[in-house]
Amino acid sequence: MTCDRLVCANCAGPVSEGRCPVCRANRARLQQENPWSNISPAALIALLVALLTVALVVEHATA
């Protein structure tokens, strides 16, 4: 889970901005739990497309 869209119940600001100690603590906890949490969905899609392209090139080269 990313903290991009989470809203803090303490200060009502985005958790990603870290406006209050509660935001900063939750943002740090989320980043420690999952090393992939900083990657955006668009970057994951781009990575998937790149891997599929490499797979197709390798398959075409061996045929």
C-alpha positions as CSV (number, residue, x, y, z in Angstrom):
1,M,0.0,0.0,0.0
2,T,1.3,3.4,-0.8
3,C,0.6,6.5,1.3
4,D,-0.1,8.7,-1.8
5,R,-3.9,8.7,-1.3
6,L,-4.1,8.2,2.5
7,V,-5.5,11.1,4.5
8,C,-4.4,11.5,8.1
9,A,-7.1,11.4,10.8
10,N,-5.1,13.7,13.0
11,C,-4.4,16.7,10.7
12,A,-6.7,15.8,7.7
13,G,-3.7,16.3,5.3
14,P,-2.2,13.8,2.9
15,V,0.1,11.3,4.8
16,S,2.6,11.6,2.0
17,E,3.3,15.2,3.0
18,G,4.0,14.3,6.6
19,R,2.4,17.5,8.1
20,C,2.2,16.1,11.7
21,P,4.1,13.5,13.8
22,V,1.3,10.9,13.2
23,C,1.7,11.3,9.4
24,R,5.4,11.0,9.6
25,A,5.2,7.9,11.8
26,N,2.7,6.2,9.5
27,R,4.7,7.1,6.4
28,A,7.8,5.6,7.9
29,R,6.0,2.5,9.0
30,L,4.6,1.9,5.5
31,Q,8.0,2.4,3.9
32,Q,9.6,-0.1,6.2
33,E,6.9,-2.7,5.7
34,N,7.2,-2.9,1.9
35,P,10.2,-1.9,-0.1
36,W,8.0,-1.7,-3.3
37,S,5.7,0.9,-1.7
38,N,7.6,3.8,-3.3
39,I,6.9,2.6,-6.8
40,S,3.9,4.1,-8.5
41,P,1.3,2.0,-10.4
42,A,2.4,3.6,-13.6
43,A,6.0,2.5,-13.0
44,L,4.9,-1.1,-12.3
45,I,2.9,-1.1,-15.6
46,A,6.0,0.2,-17.4
47,L,8.1,-2.5,-15.8
48,L,5.6,-5.2,-16.8
49,V,5.6,-3.9,-20.4
50,A,9.4,-3.9,-20.5
51,L,9.6,-7.5,-19.2
52,L,7.0,-8.7,-21.8
53,T,9.0,-6.9,-24.5
54,V,12.2,-8.6,-23.4
55,A,10.5,-12.0,-23.3
56,L,9.1,-11.5,-26.8
57,V,12.5,-10.4,-28.2
58,V,14.2,-13.5,-26.6
59,E,11.5,-15.8,-28.0
60,H,11.8,-14.3,-31.5
61,A,15.6,-14.6,-31.4
62,T,15.5,-18.3,-30.5
63,A,13.0,-19.1,-33.2
